[in-house]
Amino acid sequence: MRRSRYTGSAHTGTMEWLIQRVSALYLSGFVIYLIVSFSYAPLGEFAAWKAWFSLGGVRLAWALFFLSLLLHAWIGLRSIYMDYLQPLWLRFSFTLLTGVGLLTLALWAAQILLQAGP
């Protein structure tokens, strides 16, 4: 019988790596879709924008966009802080400020998405 070895911290960042890749794919795909669709059929007036944004599918796509953006930013910045900020108090401070800032942006995005409803 073969005994498994302890590999230390191997595979601990796999989920973060996967979230970074999936969120990057969604973000880039969504932005490309917006650029192409608005270049062919631009929404010129505020009423058209409001009607388009009040659709459930559009708000869901934007909610996924904001979620992907916030997760991507959190994981990326946290990795940078962990790698390059050596004093623990500095790393903690930057991580805390980033978390508060991203949470504020998440609440703002939620408010926008919820107010855009019918």
C-alpha positions as CSV (number, residue, x, y, z in Angstrom):
1,M,0.0,0.0,0.0
2,R,1.4,3.4,-1.0
3,R,1.3,6.1,1.6
4,S,0.5,9.6,0.6
5,R,3.0,12.3,1.5
6,Y,2.2,15.5,3.1
7,T,2.7,18.1,0.3
8,G,2.6,21.2,2.6
9,S,0.6,24.0,1.1
10,A,0.2,22.4,-2.3
11,H,-3.2,23.1,-3.9
12,T,-4.2,25.7,-1.4
13,G,-4.5,28.4,-4.0
14,T,-6.3,26.4,-6.6
15,M,-9.7,27.8,-5.9
16,E,-8.4,31.4,-5.9
17,W,-6.6,30.6,-9.2
18,L,-9.8,29.3,-10.7
19,I,-11.9,32.2,-9.5
20,Q,-9.4,34.6,-11.0
21,R,-9.5,32.8,-14.4
22,V,-13.3,32.4,-14.5
23,S,-13.9,36.0,-13.4
24,A,-11.4,37.3,-16.0
25,L,-13.2,35.4,-18.7
26,Y,-16.6,36.7,-17.7
27,L,-15.3,40.3,-17.4
28,S,-13.6,40.3,-20.8
29,G,-16.5,38.5,-22.5
30,F,-19.1,40.9,-21.0
31,V,-17.2,44.0,-22.0
32,I,-16.6,42.7,-25.5
33,Y,-20.4,41.9,-25.7
34,L,-21.3,45.5,-24.6
35,I,-18.9,47.1,-27.0
36,V,-20.1,45.1,-30.0
37,S,-23.8,45.4,-29.1
38,F,-23.7,49.1,-28.4
39,S,-21.7,49.8,-31.6
40,Y,-24.5,48.2,-33.6
41,A,-27.5,49.4,-31.7
42,P,-26.6,52.4,-29.4
43,L,-29.0,53.5,-26.8
44,G,-29.3,57.3,-27.3
45,E,-31.8,58.5,-24.8
46,F,-32.1,58.1,-21.0
47,A,-35.5,56.4,-21.4
48,A,-34.0,53.8,-23.6
49,W,-31.2,53.2,-21.2
50,K,-33.6,52.9,-18.3
51,A,-35.9,50.5,-20.2
52,W,-32.9,48.3,-21.2
53,F,-31.5,48.3,-17.7
54,S,-34.8,47.4,-16.1
55,L,-34.8,44.0,-17.9
56,G,-34.2,41.1,-15.5
57,G,-31.6,39.4,-17.6
58,V,-29.6,42.6,-18.1
59,R,-29.6,43.3,-14.4
60,L,-28.5,39.7,-13.7
61,A,-25.6,40.0,-16.2
62,W,-24.5,43.3,-14.5
63,A,-24.8,41.7,-11.1
64,L,-22.5,38.9,-12.3
65,F,-20.2,41.5,-13.7
66,F,-20.0,43.4,-10.4
67,L,-19.5,40.2,-8.4
68,S,-16.8,39.0,-10.8
69,L,-15.1,42.4,-10.7
70,L,-15.1,42.6,-6.9
71,L,-13.9,39.0,-6.4
72,H,-11.2,39.5,-9.0
73,A,-10.0,42.7,-7.4
74,W,-10.0,41.2,-3.9
75,I,-8.1,38.1,-4.8
76,G,-5.6,40.0,-6.9
77,L,-4.9,42.8,-4.4
78,R,-4.7,40.4,-1.4
79,S,-2.1,38.3,-3.3
80,I,-0.1,41.4,-4.0
81,Y,-0.3,42.5,-0.4
82,M,0.7,39.1,0.9
83,D,3.7,38.9,-1.5
84,Y,5.1,42.5,-1.3
85,L,4.0,44.1,2.0
86,Q,6.3,42.7,4.7
87,P,5.3,44.4,8.0
88,L,2.2,42.7,9.3
89,W,0.6,46.0,10.4
90,L,1.0,47.4,6.9
91,R,-0.4,44.3,5.2
92,F,-3.3,44.3,7.6
93,S,-4.0,48.0,7.1
94,F,-4.0,47.7,3.3
95,T,-6.1,44.5,3.4
96,L,-8.6,46.2,5.7
97,L,-8.9,49.3,3.6
98,T,-9.3,47.3,0.5
99,G,-12.0,45.2,2.1
100,V,-13.9,48.2,3.3
101,G,-13.6,49.9,-0.1
102,L,-14.8,46.8,-2.1
103,L,-17.6,46.3,0.4
104,T,-18.7,49.9,-0.2
105,L,-18.6,49.4,-3.9
106,A,-20.6,46.2,-3.6
107,L,-23.3,47.9,-1.6
108,W,-23.4,50.8,-4.1
109,A,-23.7,48.3,-7.0
110,A,-26.5,46.4,-5.2
111,Q,-28.4,49.7,-4.6
112,I,-28.1,50.6,-8.3
113,L,-29.3,47.1,-9.4
114,L,-32.2,47.0,-7.0
115,Q,-33.4,50.5,-7.8
116,A,-33.4,49.8,-11.5
117,G,-36.2,47.3,-11.2
118,P,-39.7,47.7,-12.7
